[in-house]
Amino acid sequence: MAEHKQGSMDIRAQEKTFQGFVKMVSWGTAICIAVVIFMALANA
């Protein structure tokens, strides 16, 4: 097994995945807030 060296791993894929996750959570939160506001205005 090769010896691990601190800071030598390529993490671009993980960073891209995390960025996509943050974007998805942000959109999901905005949609949920919009639905709640619409329900309040529509007196549901």
C-alpha positions, 0 to 999 in steps of 0.5 A: 500500500502506498504511503499517504501524503497530506494534501496530495489528494485531488478533491475536485470531484468532491468539491463539485458534488458538494457545490451541487448539493448546496445548490440543490438545498438552496433551491429546495428551501426557496421552493418550500418557502414559496409554497408556504407563502402561497398557501398563506395567501391562498388561505389554504 
